[in-house]
């Protein structure tokens, strides 16, 4: 495990609210908390943050060659229910999603012991990132001067049949009946498989399993209390190999336990690996109008039960571990500040929390977030998912599925896209319009095209994409002025009226994206129509709303008296420009005004200390903390009933504005916002892997991926095979993670006085390129440029446009994982 010098270690009071989610995409999750225990068992197809499975722990037993013994539960403090057992003195945690490292500490231990826990995570490989399984790999170092015997045990309570909500007292719950455990011994693993005598159509039907990978195991397949196990285990670290599968009585269940013992010599490392798998196939709709409708889980298509999950994990163990570690190592080996990487990576976890589901028919669906015991605001809300970028760049196939639903079942004959996905898909659509979500769907469609390069995707849905934009034009801009007016329902749960740049900037960005797509499908007439609207809007919007510092809203204040912002400085006023930067569309409004408006947002809405701020609605940041307000009125004019949520702090908006600041050259200001979020979510008050808005694990926070794009100056066109980088920090020695629709890896840049060397190191997948765009210092005259693929020189041509160098290959560059493209610029 390679760690950075600036790594953040969660310890002492920073452990208080830790909850690191573990689980695959659409599989539910289990969290590892700040004392080293497993909590929030949300694997039963239901949201319940308080779900807790008793009798499920790791244990350690140590014996020195002198005969001195040490044994503990691997948790901080004492385990006092249902059996009183001693734990270790302390833990420290490093969380670098998708991997969490837990160091267990006790002065009585002659070893160092680290737990490395994760569910397999491989960007672009959605299937292997959607396994209902957790890997627990213990790394043990003998720091003494004598041989040491070490045993680690793992116990799991069989909770098959559990409804996800009912209280469990020790091994007792009304949901349990005829639960049984079965021992499975194979050459590569030992498993305790857990199920129950339940009808396979029952919504609580399923199975669980724990397995020891590789080593010889001792076992107790079924036991009804931990005291017997503890007396056995503490004696010699070996269990009595009891193999029983008698079904439990009604209202009770069994505990299964495995143990692995090995000798570790002084100065050497040992490793013990466990797997935890689950399989609960009968997910049903438990929200809205159609409760009880079976949707199943995507993993049903690959796995029959938890045993087949274990077997897949065992057979692919080395590969799954390698690529999961490779992603973490690649992502965190970059030169971006650690707190930035922390906030970007933390939001990946939302994809693999109960917020998101992957149904058996392949439909990907997500709440906005999750409340204590229910998902909030189903499903695939276009205006909240408008901000999400993370999944699009890591799992574009899933993102594309969302677009296909938007442009088919969600699209009405008149072009309206309903902003919430109704499940079942064959039921009537009902949620109505969110105009920001409607426009965002067009932008997201273009994004999916750029990332994947899939022209057939655009061709297939072109008529529907046109229909969606035409709906907006006909109903909100019939005179083709390029500015939206009328009633505009949006993500602030209200409707704006008149003219505003929040919605109209999205409109201009969508118009530019449509012009691009029209040219790709050779719809010249529609492309020209879009150009005309854009030309009009570029001038009209600026003339109407620019006040010299930022863009305001103009509306009829006599007839509209609720939920507007008027003269206010709305943080979201340039949402369309944020999208335009991400999509490489350039400026949709005058550059100087954009720069000034972004600066004004920071100047007026950023608070280093919210102690004197009055929250009129929900408080997501508190006294003593920093945060970006959604809106302020620096020159007065606040309406009596202003736009909803104006006084709140939303991380999704903070990341949007931070990246906009970086795009516009205000790098320190942008980073300061990110640092503020990091400090709020540092474990003391909030969980670093759970950003909250209307619910836990809120999807808007996945706008954080735009920070990476902005800091790298990254853009990509998969159809043309063009990739561009322009780092905004650490120009002389830069490393950054990049991902395309077919591969991911590391971009590096090293500058000296007379030379710049850039490399694309492909770690996974493949990548085809025709052109690479790079930035050199202004005023430098290029003497030569040479390009090498795996140290073999390739034929190129190039041109320098004001410091942006476009390097074009004579033949397409086709890279596969492990290969390296180097470009050497001398000036």
N, C-alpha and C positions, 0 to 999 in steps of 0.2 A: 504494500500500500504506500503510494507516494503522496505526501502531503505538502501543501504550500507553506511557506513561512508565515503567511498571514491567515492561516486557517483559523476559523472561529470554533472554539471548543465550548460546548454547553456543559456547565458545571455549577454546583451550588444553586443559587436562586434562579439561574437561567434554565434549570431543569424543570421548573414548576409546571409549565404548560406544554411540555414537549409531547407530541403525538405524531410519530412518523408513519405515514400510511404505507402498508405493504399489501400487494395484491395486483392482479393483472387487469388489463382493460376490460371493463364490463364484468368483472368477477366479484365485485365488492372488495372490501378491504378490512384488514386488521391493523391496528396501530401499535407501535412500540413506544412506550411512554418513558418519562424521565427517570423512573426508578428501575428501568430495564424489563418491565413486564409487558405482556400483550393485553391490550384493551380495545374497546370499540370494535367488537366482533360483528361487523356488518357484512357478513358473507351469506346471509340467509335470504337474500333478495328483498330486504327491507332496510329502510333507514332507521337506525336507532343508535344514537351516539353513546347511550349508556349500556348497551349490550355487553355483558361480561361473562366469560366462561370460567367457572372455578376450576381449581385443581390442574391448571395448565401452566407449567413452569419448566425452567431449566435448573439443573442442580450440578454441583461440582463436589467431587471427593478427591482428596490428595493424600498420598502417603509418601513420606521420605524414606530413604533406605534405613534410617535409624528407627523406623517404626512409628514416628510421630504422624498423627492424622489430622486432617482438616476437612470439614464438609459444611457446605452452605447452599441455600437457595440462591440462585443468581438473580437477585433483586436487591435493591437498596433497602435496608431496614428489615424488620421482622415480618414474616408471614404469620398473621394472627387468625386467619379464618380460611378454611375450616379446621386447619391443623396448625398449631403454633410451631414454627420452624425458624431458625436463624437465617438472616440474609447477610450480604456483604456490607462493609461499612460505607462504601460510596461508589458512585459510577460517574463516568464522564462520557459525553456523546459528541461525535462528529457526524453531521448529517449532510451528505452530498448526494442529493437525489440522482439516481434511484437507490443508492446504497447508504445504510446507516451503520456506523461503527460504535460499539459500546465497549468501553473499558471498565471492567469490574475490578474494584480495588479493596483490599483488606490487608492490614499489616501482618495478618497470620498466614498469608499465602506466599509460598516461596516461588511463585510463578507470576508472569504477566499474562493476562488473558483478555483477548479481544473477541467480541462477536461481530461478524460481518453479516448483515441481513439484507435481503433484497428479494424482490420478485423479478424474474428475467425481464430485461428491458433492452430492446434493440430497435432504435429508430429505423423506420421504413419497413420493419418486419412486425406488422401488427399481430400476426398470429402468435409468434413467440413472445410477444409482449402482453398477451392476453391469456396466460396460463394461470389457472386458479391454484397457485402454489407459491410457497415462500421457501427460500434457501436460507438456512442458518449455519454459517461456517465459523467454527470457533478456532482461533489461532492462539496457541499456548506456547509460551517461551519459558524455559527453565533457567531462571536467573541465579540458581543456587550452585553449589559446587559438588552436588551429589545427584545420583539418579533419583527420579521422582516418578511415581505411578499416579496417573491422572485419569479420572473417570468423569464423564459428563452424561447426565441422564436427562430425558425429555418426557414429560407426562402430558397427556391430552385427555380431556373428558369428552366422551362420545355424546355429542349434542344433536345427533340426527333426529329429526322430528320436531326440533325447536321452532317455534313460530317467530322468533326474533324479538319478542317483547316480554313474554311471561317471566316472572322472577324464577331464578334457579337458586335453590338452597343446597349447597354442597352437591350431592348427586341427585337431588330431587327436583322434579318439575312436572307439572301436569301434562306436559307435551311428550314425556318419555314413556315408551312402552315397548318391551321386547327388543331393547337395544342389545347389540352384540358386537364383540370385537373378534377379529380373526387374524392369527399370525400368518405372515407370508415370508418365507425365507428363500431368497434367490442368491445366485453367486455374487451379484454386485450390490445387493441391498437386503436389509431386513425391515419388514413393514408390519405395522399393526393397522389393519383395515377395519373401519368402523361403519356400521350401518344399523338398520332397524327393520323389523317386520312391518313395513308400511306399504300400502298400495302405491304403485309407481305413478299413479295419477294424482296423488295427494300433493298439495302445494308444498308441504314440508318434507317430501321424499328426497332422499339424497344419501351421500356418503362422505366420510372424512378419512384421513389416513396420516400417520406419521411414519417416517422411514429414516433409518441410518444408512448413509451412503458409504459403500466401500469396506468399512471395517466390520469385524466380528462383533455381534451385539449380544447382550443378555437382555432378558425381557420378562415382563409380567403382562400378559395380554389383557387380563381383566382383574380389577381390584376395586373395592368400594370405599377405601379410605387411604390417605397418604401416610398414616402413621405406620402401618405395616411395611410399606415400601421404604420409609425412612429408616426404620430399624434394620432392614435388610441392606439397604444401600450404604448406610454409614459404617457398616462393619468392614466391608472389603471393596466397595465400589462395583460389585457385581450383583446382578439380580438373580433370583432363584429359578429363572426359566420356567415360569408357569404358563402353560398354554391351555386356555379355556375359552369357550365361545358360547356358554350357556346364556340364553336371552335373559335380560333383566326383568324384574317385576314391574308392574304398572306404576308409573310415577317415579321410577328411578332409572339409573343408567350406570355405566362402568367407566373406569379410568384405565387407560392403557399407557404403559411405560416402557421405554427402551433405554439402554445404557451402553456406553462404549468406554473401554478402559485401555490405556496404552502407557508404555514406559517412555519417558523423555529424558535424554541425557543432558548433562550440564551444558549450557550455551547453545542448545538446539531447540528447534521449533517442532511442535506437533499440530496436527489438524484433525478436527472431528466435524463432520458435516451431517446435518439433519435436514429433512424436508417435511413440510406440512402442506397437505393438499386437501381440497374440498370439491364437492360436485353436487350442486343443488339445482337440478335442471328446470324446475317448474316455476319459473318467474311468471307472475301475473301482474297486470296493471293494478296498482293500488292507489291510484290518484284519479281525480276527475270523474267523468260520467260513465266510463266503461270498466269499472272495477271488476276484477275477476277474469278478464280476458287474458288467456295465456299467450305470452310472447316468448317464453323460454330464454335461454342464454346462448350466445354464439358458441361458447365452448362445448355445448352439447354436440356440435357437428364434428368435433375432434376427439372427444373423450366420452367413454361410456359411463365411467364412475371414477372415484378418487384413486382407485388402484391403477387405472390406465393413465391418469395424470402422473402418478409416481413413476410408472414405468417410462413414460416419455421423458420426464425430468432426469431420470437415471441414465437412459440411453444417450441423452443429449447434454449431460451434465457439463462436460468440459467446454463445449461450444457455447452453451447458454451463459456459463460463468465468464468465459473469455470475453464475449461481446458486451455483456453488461458492464464488466470492469473497463473494457476498452472505451465505451461511451463516457463513463464517469471520468476516466483518466484523461481522455481527449478534451472533454469539456472544461475540466478544472485545471488543465495544464496551461491554459491561456494566460495572457498578460492583462486581462481585464481585472478590475478590483474584485476582491473576494466577495464583498457584500453585494456587488452586482450579480455575480454568478450565483450567489445564494438565492437572490430573489427571482432570477430567471428560472433556475432549476426547480425551486420549490413549487412553482406553479404547474410544472409538469404533472405533479401528483394529482391534480384535480381530474385529469383524464382517467385516473385509476382509483378514484374514490366513488362512493355511492352516487355522487352527482351525475356520473355518466354510466350509460348502459349500452350494451351491444347485444341486440336481440338475435334470436335463433335464425331469423330470416335475413340477417345481415344488416338490418337497420341500426344505425348508431343514433342514440338519443340521449339528451342531457337535460337535466333540470337547470335552472339558473344557479341554484345552490341547494343546500340541505339544511333544514331546521333540525331540532333535537330528535324528532322521531318521524319526520316526513320530508319528502322532497318538496322544494318550493318552486312554484311557477313553471310547470311543465308546458311544453317540451321543446327544445331547440329554439328558444326565443331569439328571433332574428336580431332584435335591437340590443340584447345583451351579448350574444355571441358575435356581434359586430366588432367587438374589441379583441376577441380571442385571436391570437396568431400562433400560439404554441403548437397545437395539434396540426395545423396546416403545414408547418415546416418539418414536423417529425413523423406524422402519419397522414400524408396527403390522401391516401385511399379512403380513410375514414371521413376526412373533411369533404372529399368529393361526393361521398354518399349523402351527406347533409345537403349539398347543393342539388343533387339529383332529386331529392325529395322536395326541396324548395321550388324547383322548376318543373315539377310534375304534379304530384298530389296536392301541393300547397297552392298552386297557381290556378286562379279562376279564369274563366273564359274572357273576362274583361281585363285581365292582366294583374289583378290584385294578388299579392302573395300573403296568405294568412301568416301571422307572425309566430304562431305556436303550432307545433306538429301534433295532430290528434292521432292517438293510438286507440283502436285499430286504424290502419291506413285506409280502409274502405268505408269508414264512417264519414259523415259530413264534416267539412271544415267549419270552424266557428269563431276563431279568435279575432278576425278582422285585420285591419291595416295598422302597421307601425311604419311610418314613412321612412324613418332612418334605417329600419331593418330592411325595407323594400330596396332602398338604394344600396345598402350594404351588401345585399345578396348579389347585385351586379358586380360590385367591387370584389367580393369573395370569389365569384365565378372566374373573373379575370385572374385573380391570384392563383386559383387552382390550375388554370391553364399555364401560367408562367412557370409554376413549380414543376408541373408534370410534363409540359410540352405536348399535351394530348390535344391535337387539333380536332380529332374526331369528337371529343367531348363538346367542344364549342359548336361544331357543325350539327351535331345531333340536337342540341338544345337552342340553336340560334333563334328560331322563330319564337320560342318561349322567352328567351332573354329580351328580344325586341319587344315582345308583348308587355313584359314587366316594366320596361322603361317607358313605353308608349302610354301606359296607364298613368305614370307620374306626369308626363308631359301634358296629356289631355286634361287631367284633373287639377294640376297645380301650376302649369306653365303653358297654357294654350297659346299665348302670344309669342312663345319661343324667346322670351327675354333672358333666359338663363338663370332666373331667380324663382324660388319656390314661394308661393303665397297660399293663403287659405288655412283651414284647420289641419294641423300637422301633429297627429298623435305620435309619441316618441318614448324613449327609454326613461324619461323622468316621470312616467305614469301620469302625464297630462298632455294637453294639446297646445302647441304654440300657434300663434296667429301672426298675420302680417309677414314681415321679412326678417329673417335671421340667418346668420352665416353658419350656425350649427348644422342645420338641415341643408341649406343651399350650397355649402362647401362640399357636402357629400354628393349633392346633385352634380356639381361641376366635375368632381372626380369621377363619378359614375359615367358622365357624358364622355369624358376623355377615355375612360376604359372601354366604353362602347365603340368609340371611334377606332380604337386599336383593334378590337375584336372584329369589327366590320371589315377592316382592311384585310385581316387574316382570312376571312371567309369570302372575300372579294365582293362584298356588298357596298359598292362605291357610293351609291345614292344615299344609303343610311349613314355612311361615314361622313359625307358632306353635310348632311343634316345635323349631325352631332357637332361638327366643326363650327357650323353657324351658331348653334345654341351656345357653345362654349365661348365663342368670340363675344357674343352679346353679354353673357353672364360675367365674364372676366371684368368687363367695364362696369356693368350695371350694379353688381353686388358691391363692388368697391365704392362706387359713387354713392350708393344708398346708405351704407352702414359704417363706413370708416369714419371714426371720430378724431383721428389724429394719433390715437394710442392703441385702440383695439376696435373690434367690430361689435356693434350693438344690435339691438332688436328694435324695429319700428312696427308699431301696431296701433290700432284704434283704442286708445285708453278709455274712451267714454263707453264703448260697448263691451269691451273685454276687461274684466276687473279681477281675474284670478289666474295665478300660475303662469305669469309671464316674467321676463327679466329686464326688458326695456333697456335702460342705460347701463345695466350691469356688465361686468367683465366675466363672462361665462368661460370656465376653463375649457369647455368642449367647443368653443367657437370655431376652431380650425380642425375639427375631426376629419373633414375631407382632405385637408392638406397633409395630415398624418398618413392617411391612406395613400395619397398621391406619392409621398416619399417612399413608402414601402413598396409600391408598385412601379416605381421608376417613371412616374408620369410628369415629373417636373413641378413647377409652380402653377397652381390653379388661380392664384391671386397675385398681385404685385409683390415681388420678393421683399422689397424694403418694408412693405406693410406687414407681411407675414412675420418678418424678423422682429419688428416692433411689437406686434400683437403678442407674440410668444413671450417676449421680454416682459410685457405688461401683465400677462397672466401670472408669471412668476413674481413680479413686483407686488402685485395687489392681492393675489390669492394664496401665496405661500406664507405659512406662519411657522417661525422657528419654535414658538411656544404657544400652545393653544389655551393657556391658563385664563386669558381674558376673553376667550371666544364663547359666545352663547350659542349652544346647540338648540335650534328650534325643532329639530326632528331627532333622528337617531345619532348616537355618538359612537363613531368608529375610531376616534382618536380623542385623547383626554388631556387634561391639564398636565403640563410638563412635557408633552410630546409635540413633535412637529407634524405638519400635515398641510396638504393642498386643499383649500376649500373649492367646492364645485362652482361657486359664484360669489362675487362681492360687488359692492357698489362704491367704488373709491371716490366718486364725485357726487354721491347722494342719488336720490331718485329711486330708492328701493321701494317696490310696490308694497302695498299693505298686505297682500296675499301673494308673495312671490312664487316663482317656479319651485316646484316641490324639490326637496332634498338639497336646496341651495347651500345650506350651512353644513352639509356633511362632507366627510373625507372618504373618497373611494379609491382604493389602490389601483383599480383598473384605469381610472382617469389620471392618477399620479404617474403611472408608467407611460401613458400616452403623452403627457406633457413633458415628462423627463426626456423621452426620445425626441420629441419635437424640438426641445431646447438643444439637444445634441446635434440634430440635423441642421439647426440654424446657427451653430457655432458656439452656443452657450453651454459648453461641455461641463464646466464646474457646477453651474446651476442645476443642470440635469442630474448630475451625479449626487448633488446634495439632496435632491428629492428622494432618490433611491436609498441613500444612506438613512434618511428619515424613516422610510418604510422599514428598512432593516432593523433600525433601533426599536421601532414599535413592535415588531414581530421577532423578538430575540429570545422568547421563552419565558421572560419574567411575567408578562401580562397576557401575551397571546402566543399561540402555537405557530412557529415559523412555517409550518406546512399546512396552514389553514387560514387563508385570508378571507375575512368575513365582510359580507355586505348584507343582502337579504338572504341570510343563511350561510352555513359553513361551506368551505371549498367553493367559493363563488367564481363563476366562469369568467367574469370580466377581468379578473386579475391575470388571466393568460395573455393580456396585452403586453406583459413583461417581455415576451420574446422580441418585441420591437426594439428594446434596448440593445440587444445583440446586433440587430440589423443596422441600427443607427451608429453604434460605436465602431462597427466594421466598415460602414459605408457600403453595405452589401446589397447587390441586386442580381437577379438571375432570370434569364429567359430560356427555359428548357426547349422551346420550339426552335429558336434560333441558335441555341448552343452558345449563349453569351453569358459570361459571368464577370462581375465588377466588384472591386474592393477599393475602399478609400478610408483607412483607419483614422479615427478622430482623436485617438490618444496613443501614446507610446509608439510614435511613428518610426523611431529608429530601431526598435526591437519589439515587434508586435506578433502575437499569436492569437488566433481566434478560431472557434468552432464554426463550421459552415455545414449546411445541409441543402441538398437539392431533392428532386423527386426520385432520384435513382441512386444517390450515394451521399456519404457524409465523411467529413475529415477535418483537417487542420490547415488553415491558411497562415503563412508566416511572412514577415517582412523585416529585413535588416537593411539599414541605411548607414553608409559612411559618407565621407565628404565627397567622394567621386563615384559612388556605386550604390545601387539598390538591388537587392536580391529578394525575389518573391518566390514562394513555393506553395503549391497545392499538394498536400499529402492525403491521398484517399485512403481512409481507414476501413470503409465498408461500401459494398455495392459497386456501381460503375458510374462513369461520367463521360459524356461526349461533349466536346467543346470545339467551336470554330473561332471564338474570339475571347480574349481576356482583356479587361479594362483595369488599368492601375493608375495611381496618382503619384506624380513626382513633385519635388519642391518647385515652387514657381521660380522662374528665371534661369532654370538649368537647361543647358543645351545638350541634347543627347548625342553622344558619340557613336554608340552601338547598342544593339539589343540582340541577345542570343537566348534561345529557348532550348530546353533539354527535357526529354521524356525518359526517365530512368537513365540519365546521364548520356543519352543518345541525342545528338543535336537534331533539331527539326527545322524545316524550312518555314520562315515566317515573313510577313511584311508588317509595317507599323506606321502609325501617324500620331503626332503629338498635337493635341488641341488644348492650348492654355494649361498645360500641365497634366491633362488627362491623356494617358497613352493607351491607344487601342492596338493590341497585338493580335494579328490575324494569322492563323495557320494556313499553309497552302493546302493541306489535307486535314480532314477532321481528326482531332485528337481523341482517341478512345482509351480511357483509363479504366483499370479494374483495381479492386482493393489491394493495397500494398504498394501501389505505384505512385510516382512522384513527378510532378511537372515543375520545372525550375525556369524562371525567367530572370536573366541577368542584364540589368540596365546600367550602362556606364555613361557618365556625363561629366 
